[in-house]
């Protein structure tokens, strides 16, 4: 009877021990380095289970659930190792170790806020991989307002009582002014496009009104016989024909037909001239390219100036000016 009792107690203790062992042990799944494996453990936290299984976790690696989470039967532990990538953004290049699944998530964790316009290469949905180079291009749209001069029209009429070629300015004309609103697109500060979104008229134009003489004169004889003259090389220009050229001359009068640019060392400013094939003119302007035996003849439009081209002319000096630049 006593022997039977001892055997019964022994069996009961063995059964209790086996039951306790079974309750304390938990079967979990560990996913690391792209591989899943089963692991039986008595550990209480995820961190202890991974250490027990020999899985090394670096500071930048991502573990789910958290390392401090308790272990339960059937738990799946996923270790996502951090990879080294290069990020080029906002004028800087940095090396980043991240376990984020995509480029967008990695940038967000680095505190790089993206607008819907910004461009990311490769795309935001690209999975991170070792050695990946990520470039962020900042796209900005700004509104720019500028004022633009509107050329005036030139109205001319014939005056048979004025010597041929002589131009008299009845009304100097006035440039108009238009305000334009542009939408400017930049990529990392570099302008990549602009589109006109609106404009308004600030000031209208006033036509330039001139009369052109048609009375016939003999240039080299008669009226100009014995007068001083120069044989020069002539070119032509017009107001706003190119960068740096406006409609105000060195003497402060309006540029146009009948106004010419000279080298003041050759022909003083303010001189009254008669130019064969052109007409009467005043030396009222200068130019960086007009040096020595050169003269630049004023026209009202760029087309007229281009048609004149470059040619030799004889310039009669009717009255010398007093200014030499």
Secondary structure, 3 states (H helix, E strand, C coil): CHHHHHHHHHHHHHHHHHHHHHHHCEEEEEEECCEEEEEEECCCEHHHHHHHCCCCCCCCCEEECCCCCECCCCCEEEEECCEEEEEEECCEEEEEEECCCEHHHHHHHCCCCCCCCCEEECCCCCECCCCCEEEEECEEEEEEEEEEEECCCEEEEEEEEEECCCEEEEECCECEEEEEEEEEEEECCEEEEEEEEEEEEEECCECEEEEEEEECCCCCCHHHCCCCEEEEEEEEEECCCCCCCCCECCCCCECCCCEEEECCCCCCECCEEEECCCEEEEEEECCCCCCCCEEEEEECCHHHHHHHCCEEEEEEEEECCCECC
